[in-house]
Amino acid sequence: MQGIDRKAIPKDLAEAYERGRGVYTDLLGRPLRSKPLLHRDPAVAPVPSPFATTPARPVPPDGSGVLRLVLDSAATMPVAAVDGTPVAVGDGTVFTVLPAGFHEVDVQSGTAGSPVVVRIEDGATATLVWREEADRYTVHFGPKAVDAMPLASRVYLYEWAVVTVLVCGLPFGIVNLFSLDSTGSRIVLAALAVLILALIPLAPWRRRERARLAALRLEHQGPGLSRPVHYPWDGPEDPVLTADRPALVGDRPGSLPDFVPGRGALLLRARAHRHLWEDGDGVVVRDPELAGLRAAPPVVRIDGLEVPATWGNWWHPLPPGPHTVEVEAEGAAERVEVDVAAGEATAVRADAHLYAHRGPEGVARGPARLRLAPEEFRTEWMGDPARRLAYWN
């Protein structure tokens, strides 16, 4: 949002969390998302690894290329990894020398979502930009920076007026109904009636305007939309040969894979929420060791068979009928039974809450919590900008 400094730490973070209590926990006190560990000095630093990583652009040897990785965080210290190996932690830009070919790149901050599969060309430089928004939950990860600023529109003023009438105007009008003999009360009720009658005809315009804004937002997100990548990454690109293989679709897919004739699909959406502090206010000067504790990828089994898995969104072609989905994450395990229909996608959501904090004797881990449940999804939503944005965002 305009006027918000994404990289600033609120003066009273505890009060901010208290105001947004419903964002972080449900009515039963179960966690919905993490409260990220904030750092006053989040400057990026390379992590020792088999992949040479530097703050300056290197000259790659023959058979290698360079990954330019831009980590644009909101006062957090994200940890970036290539093929499961951490290469950098913090806010800034690093360059990593990689063998030519396909590589899986993931970045974890308060949450761990879909990685990006990038192709490194011999002697060339590929760029990936990871940007964390002010809510420290929404991220955009892709080959280009994405403008996440809300689009200007008078529909927001209209919706504010509707809410004001419902929350303030109607109760005030009800009170004045009991004193109709008063001239002031009649004036108030007349003014309220005029306002309501003025707002009602604008309801169809609001729907059209919301649809227009959704289409524009989708267009602006174009550079950050992912395309399905079938596993294994270096397999054949012929759609006929890959149609029955699992695919990583990304956090905001531009499209979904085609259905195999006579089959349906399981859309598994898995996200890890990294809880990295237990006591205090959740702000440290700098702790790259704690921030660099990656959430290990989940173990996923469908009908007892282990399938390729990372955090993020995966598409698994399946025959019609009942199927058992099992997910394990750092010792926690859940299973769910689902039915898959031909030509339809059945969605399942997995949310893992992983705990670690710095104690008197160093970094300590806590028991993980995992929730696995089906959720509503329809493939036709991909053609409706508003429904599509609401689901994937």
C-alpha positions as CSV (number, residue, x, y, z in Angstrom):
1,M,0.0,0.0,0.0
2,Q,1.1,3.5,-0.7
3,G,2.8,5.3,2.2
4,I,3.9,2.0,3.9
5,D,7.6,1.4,4.3
6,R,7.9,-2.4,3.9
7,K,11.3,-2.5,5.5
8,A,10.3,-0.6,8.7
9,I,9.7,-2.4,11.9
10,P,6.6,-1.2,13.8
11,K,7.3,0.7,17.0
12,D,4.9,-1.4,19.0
13,L,5.0,-4.8,17.3
14,A,3.1,-6.5,20.1
15,E,0.2,-4.1,19.7
16,A,0.2,-4.7,16.0
17,Y,0.0,-8.4,16.5
18,E,-2.8,-8.0,19.1
19,R,-4.9,-5.9,16.6
20,G,-4.4,-8.6,14.0
21,R,-5.0,-11.5,16.3
22,G,-7.6,-13.1,13.9
23,V,-5.0,-13.1,11.2
24,Y,-2.6,-15.3,13.1
25,T,-4.9,-17.6,15.0
26,D,-8.4,-19.0,14.5
27,L,-11.2,-18.9,17.1
28,L,-9.9,-22.1,18.6
29,G,-6.4,-20.6,19.1
30,R,-4.8,-22.7,16.3
31,P,-2.1,-21.0,14.3
32,L,-3.0,-19.7,10.8
33,R,0.3,-18.2,9.9
34,S,3.6,-17.3,11.6
35,K,4.7,-14.0,13.1
36,P,8.1,-13.6,11.2
37,L,11.3,-13.0,13.1
38,L,12.3,-9.4,12.2
39,H,15.9,-8.2,11.9
40,R,17.3,-4.7,12.3
41,D,20.3,-5.7,10.2
42,P,19.0,-8.1,7.5
43,A,21.8,-7.5,5.0
44,V,22.3,-10.6,2.8
45,A,25.3,-12.9,3.4
46,P,26.4,-15.9,1.3
47,V,26.1,-19.3,3.0
48,P,29.0,-21.8,2.5
49,S,27.9,-24.3,-0.1
50,P,29.1,-26.3,-3.1
51,F,27.8,-23.4,-5.2
52,A,30.1,-20.3,-5.3
53,T,27.9,-17.4,-4.1
54,T,29.2,-13.8,-4.1
55,P,27.8,-10.2,-3.8
56,A,29.5,-9.3,-7.1
57,R,28.9,-10.8,-10.5
58,P,31.5,-13.6,-11.1
59,V,32.8,-15.0,-14.4
60,P,31.5,-18.6,-14.6
61,P,33.8,-21.4,-15.8
62,D,33.0,-23.4,-19.0
63,G,29.8,-25.4,-18.6
64,S,28.4,-23.1,-16.0
65,G,26.2,-20.0,-15.8
66,V,25.2,-17.5,-13.2
67,L,22.0,-17.1,-11.2
68,R,21.4,-13.5,-10.1
69,L,19.1,-13.7,-7.1
70,V,17.4,-10.6,-5.7
71,L,16.0,-11.0,-2.2
72,D,13.8,-8.0,-1.4
73,S,12.4,-8.6,2.1
74,A,10.3,-6.6,4.6
75,A,12.8,-6.6,7.6
76,T,13.1,-10.4,7.6
77,M,16.0,-12.5,6.6
78,P,14.9,-15.0,4.0
79,V,17.0,-18.0,3.3
80,A,17.6,-19.0,-0.4
81,A,18.5,-22.5,-1.5
82,V,19.4,-24.1,-4.8
83,D,18.5,-27.7,-5.3
84,G,17.9,-28.0,-1.6
85,T,21.2,-26.4,-0.6
86,P,21.2,-23.0,1.2
87,V,23.3,-20.4,-0.6
88,A,22.3,-17.1,1.0
89,V,20.4,-15.6,3.9
90,G,19.2,-12.0,4.2
91,D,18.0,-9.0,2.2
92,G,20.0,-8.0,-1.0
93,T,21.4,-9.4,-4.2
94,V,23.7,-12.3,-4.7
95,F,25.2,-14.2,-7.6
96,T,25.5,-18.0,-7.6
97,V,27.6,-20.0,-10.1
98,L,25.7,-23.1,-11.2
99,P,26.2,-25.9,-13.7
100,A,24.3,-25.4,-16.9
101,G,20.9,-27.1,-16.8
102,F,17.7,-27.0,-14.7
103,H,17.8,-26.0,-11.0
104,E,15.2,-25.7,-8.3
105,V,15.4,-22.4,-6.4
106,D,13.4,-21.7,-3.3
107,V,13.2,-18.8,-0.8
108,Q,11.8,-19.1,2.7
109,S,10.9,-16.4,5.1
110,G,7.8,-16.4,7.4
111,T,6.4,-19.0,5.0
112,A,7.8,-21.5,2.5
113,G,5.9,-21.7,-0.8
114,S,6.6,-22.9,-4.3
115,P,10.1,-23.0,-5.6
116,V,11.0,-21.8,-9.1
117,V,12.7,-24.0,-11.7
118,V,15.2,-22.0,-13.6
119,R,17.3,-23.0,-16.6
120,I,20.9,-21.9,-16.5
121,E,22.6,-21.5,-19.9
122,D,26.3,-21.9,-20.4
123,G,28.0,-18.6,-19.8
124,A,24.7,-16.7,-19.4
125,T,23.1,-15.0,-16.4
126,A,19.5,-15.8,-15.3
127,T,17.6,-13.5,-12.8
128,L,15.1,-14.4,-10.2
129,V,13.4,-11.7,-8.0
130,W,11.8,-12.6,-4.7
131,R,9.8,-9.8,-3.1
132,E,8.0,-9.8,0.3
133,E,5.1,-7.4,0.8
134,A,4.4,-5.3,3.9
135,D,2.2,-8.0,5.4
136,R,5.3,-10.3,5.5
137,Y,3.1,-13.1,4.2
138,T,2.5,-12.2,0.5
139,V,5.5,-12.9,-1.7
140,H,6.1,-12.7,-5.5
141,F,8.9,-14.9,-6.9
142,G,9.8,-15.0,-10.6
143,P,12.0,-13.7,-13.3
144,K,10.8,-10.1,-12.9
145,A,9.7,-7.8,-10.2
146,V,6.0,-7.5,-9.8
147,D,4.2,-4.2,-9.0
148,A,1.9,-5.2,-6.1
149,M,0.5,-1.7,-5.5
150,P,-3.3,-1.6,-5.5
151,L,-4.9,0.0,-8.6
152,A,-6.6,3.4,-8.2
153,S,-10.4,3.3,-8.3
154,R,-13.5,5.0,-6.9
155,V,-14.9,1.6,-6.0
156,Y,-13.0,1.6,-2.7
157,L,-14.8,4.9,-1.8
158,Y,-18.1,3.3,-2.7
159,E,-17.4,0.2,-0.6
160,W,-16.4,2.5,2.3
161,A,-19.7,4.3,2.0
162,V,-21.6,1.1,2.0
163,V,-19.8,-0.2,5.1
164,T,-20.3,3.1,6.9
165,V,-24.1,3.0,6.2
166,L,-24.3,-0.6,7.4
167,V,-22.2,-0.1,10.5
168,C,-23.1,3.4,11.6
169,G,-26.1,4.6,9.5
170,L,-28.6,1.8,10.0
171,P,-28.2,1.6,13.9
172,F,-28.4,5.4,14.0
173,G,-31.6,5.3,11.8
174,I,-33.1,2.6,14.1
175,V,-32.6,4.8,17.1
176,N,-34.3,7.8,15.3
177,L,-37.3,5.6,14.4
178,F,-38.4,5.8,18.1
179,S,-38.6,9.6,17.9
180,L,-40.4,10.3,14.6
181,D,-42.2,13.2,16.2
182,S,-38.9,15.0,16.3
183,T,-38.0,17.1,13.2
184,G,-34.3,16.2,13.6
185,S,-35.1,12.5,13.5
186,R,-37.2,12.8,10.4
187,I,-34.4,14.7,8.7
188,V,-31.8,12.1,9.7
189,L,-34.1,9.3,8.4
190,A,-34.7,11.1,5.1
191,A,-31.0,11.7,4.6
192,L,-30.2,8.1,5.3
193,A,-32.9,6.9,2.8
194,V,-31.6,9.2,0.1
195,L,-28.0,7.9,0.7
196,I,-29.2,4.3,0.5
197,L,-31.2,4.9,-2.6
198,A,-28.2,6.6,-4.2
199,L,-25.9,3.6,-3.4
200,I,-28.2,0.8,-4.5
201,P,-28.1,1.6,-8.3
202,L,-24.3,1.6,-8.2
203,A,-24.1,-2.1,-7.1
204,P,-23.9,-3.4,-10.7
205,W,-21.2,-0.8,-11.4
206,R,-19.3,-2.1,-8.4
207,R,-19.3,-5.7,-9.8
208,R,-18.1,-4.5,-13.2
209,E,-15.4,-2.3,-11.6
210,R,-14.2,-5.1,-9.4
211,A,-14.0,-7.4,-12.5
212,R,-12.1,-4.7,-14.4
213,L,-9.6,-4.3,-11.5
214,A,-9.1,-8.1,-11.2
215,A,-8.3,-8.3,-14.9
216,L,-5.8,-5.4,-14.6
217,R,-4.2,-7.0,-11.5
218,L,-3.8,-10.2,-13.3
219,E,-2.3,-8.4,-16.2
220,H,0.2,-6.6,-13.9
221,Q,1.1,-9.9,-12.3
222,G,1.9,-11.4,-15.7
223,P,5.7,-11.3,-15.3
224,G,5.4,-13.2,-12.0
225,L,3.0,-15.9,-13.1
226,S,4.5,-19.3,-13.2
227,R,4.1,-22.0,-15.8
228,P,3.7,-25.7,-14.9
229,V,7.0,-27.6,-14.9
230,H,6.7,-31.4,-15.1
231,Y,8.9,-33.6,-13.0
232,P,11.7,-34.4,-13.7
233,W,12.8,-30.9,-14.6
234,D,15.1,-32.1,-17.4
235,G,12.6,-34.5,-18.9
236,P,11.0,-34.2,-22.4
237,E,9.0,-31.1,-23.1
238,D,6.5,-32.8,-25.4
239,P,3.0,-32.3,-23.8
240,V,2.0,-35.8,-24.9
241,L,4.9,-37.4,-23.1
242,T,4.6,-35.4,-19.9
243,A,0.8,-35.2,-19.5
244,D,0.7,-38.1,-17.0
245,R,3.6,-36.8,-14.9
246,P,3.4,-34.7,-11.7
247,A,3.9,-30.9,-12.3
248,L,5.0,-28.1,-10.0
249,V,2.5,-25.3,-10.9
250,G,3.9,-22.5,-8.8
251,D,2.2,-20.1,-6.3
252,R,0.4,-18.1,-9.0
253,P,0.1,-20.3,-12.1
254,G,-0.6,-18.7,-15.5
255,S,-2.2,-22.0,-16.5
256,L,-2.8,-25.6,-15.3
257,P,-1.7,-28.8,-17.1
258,D,-4.2,-30.4,-19.4
259,F,-6.1,-33.4,-18.1
260,V,-5.0,-36.9,-19.3
261,P,-8.0,-38.3,-21.2
262,G,-10.2,-40.3,-18.8
263,R,-8.3,-39.0,-15.7
264,G,-8.6,-36.3,-13.1
265,A,-6.0,-34.6,-10.9
266,L,-5.1,-33.9,-7.4
267,L,-4.1,-30.3,-6.7
268,L,-2.0,-30.4,-3.5
269,R,-1.2,-27.0,-2.0
270,A,1.4,-27.3,0.8
271,R,2.8,-24.4,2.8
272,A,5.2,-24.3,5.7
273,H,4.8,-21.5,8.3
274,R,8.2,-20.9,10.1
275,H,7.8,-19.8,13.7
276,L,11.3,-18.6,14.7
277,W,10.8,-17.0,18.0
278,E,9.0,-17.9,21.3
279,D,9.7,-15.1,23.8
280,G,10.3,-11.4,23.5
281,D,9.0,-9.1,20.9
282,G,10.1,-11.0,17.8
283,V,12.8,-8.5,16.8
284,V,16.6,-9.1,16.9
285,V,19.6,-7.2,15.6
286,R,20.7,-10.1,13.4
287,D,20.5,-13.8,13.6
288,P,21.4,-15.5,10.3
289,E,21.8,-18.9,11.9
290,L,18.2,-19.0,13.2
291,A,16.9,-17.4,10.0
292,G,18.8,-19.9,7.9
293,L,17.0,-22.9,9.4
294,R,15.1,-24.1,6.3
295,A,11.8,-26.0,6.4
296,A,12.7,-29.4,5.0
297,P,10.4,-30.4,2.1
298,P,7.4,-32.6,3.0
299,V,7.1,-36.2,2.3
300,V,3.9,-36.9,0.2
301,R,2.4,-40.3,-0.5
302,I,-0.6,-41.0,-2.7
303,D,-2.1,-44.4,-2.2
304,G,1.0,-45.4,-0.3
305,L,3.5,-44.4,-3.1
306,E,5.9,-41.6,-2.4
307,V,5.7,-38.8,-5.1
308,P,7.9,-35.8,-5.9
309,A,7.2,-33.0,-3.4
310,T,8.3,-29.6,-2.3
311,W,6.4,-26.9,-0.5
312,G,4.1,-25.2,-2.9
313,N,1.5,-26.3,-5.4
314,W,1.6,-29.6,-7.2
315,W,-0.6,-31.2,-9.9
316,H,-0.8,-35.0,-9.8
317,P,-2.8,-36.8,-12.6
318,L,-4.8,-39.6,-11.1
319,P,-7.4,-42.2,-12.3
320,P,-11.0,-41.6,-11.1
321,G,-12.0,-42.9,-7.8
322,P,-11.0,-42.7,-4.1
323,H,-7.4,-42.0,-3.2
324,T,-5.5,-41.6,0.1
325,V,-3.2,-38.6,0.5
326,E,-0.6,-38.6,3.2
327,V,1.7,-35.7,4.2
328,E,4.6,-35.7,6.7
329,A,6.5,-32.7,7.8
330,E,9.3,-32.8,10.5
331,G,7.7,-35.6,12.5
332,A,4.0,-34.5,12.0
333,A,1.8,-36.6,9.8
334,E,-1.7,-36.4,8.5
335,R,-3.8,-38.3,5.9
336,V,-7.0,-37.6,4.1
337,E,-9.3,-39.5,1.8
338,V,-10.4,-37.8,-1.4
339,D,-12.4,-38.7,-4.5
340,V,-11.1,-37.8,-8.0
341,A,-13.4,-37.5,-11.0
342,A,-12.4,-37.6,-14.6
343,G,-11.7,-34.2,-16.1
344,E,-11.8,-32.5,-12.7
345,A,-9.3,-31.4,-10.1
346,T,-9.6,-32.2,-6.4
347,A,-7.8,-29.8,-4.2
348,V,-6.1,-30.6,-0.8
349,R,-4.5,-28.0,1.4
350,A,-1.6,-28.8,3.8
351,D,-0.4,-26.2,6.3
352,A,2.6,-27.1,8.5
353,H,3.6,-25.0,11.4
354,L,7.3,-25.5,12.2
355,Y,8.8,-24.1,15.4
356,A,12.4,-23.1,16.4
357,H,13.8,-20.4,18.6
358,R,17.0,-19.3,20.2
359,G,17.2,-20.4,23.8
360,P,19.9,-20.2,26.5
361,E,21.7,-23.2,25.0
362,G,21.3,-22.2,21.4
363,V,18.7,-22.9,18.8
364,A,16.0,-25.3,19.9
365,R,13.3,-26.9,17.8
366,G,9.7,-27.5,18.9
367,P,7.2,-30.1,17.7
368,A,5.6,-29.5,14.3
369,R,1.9,-29.1,13.7
370,L,0.2,-30.2,10.5
371,R,-3.3,-29.7,9.1
372,L,-4.5,-31.5,6.0
373,A,-7.9,-31.0,4.5
374,P,-9.7,-30.9,1.2
375,E,-10.7,-27.4,-0.1
376,E,-13.0,-26.2,-2.9
377,F,-11.5,-25.6,-6.3
378,R,-12.8,-25.5,-9.8
379,T,-10.7,-25.3,-12.9
380,E,-13.1,-22.8,-14.5
381,W,-11.9,-20.3,-11.9
382,M,-8.8,-19.9,-14.0
383,G,-10.9,-18.1,-16.6
384,D,-12.4,-15.7,-14.0
385,P,-9.8,-13.1,-12.9
386,A,-11.6,-12.3,-9.6
387,R,-12.0,-15.9,-8.5
388,R,-8.6,-16.8,-9.8
389,L,-6.9,-14.0,-7.8
390,A,-9.0,-14.8,-4.7
391,Y,-7.9,-18.5,-4.8
392,W,-4.2,-18.3,-5.6
393,N,-3.5,-15.1,-3.7
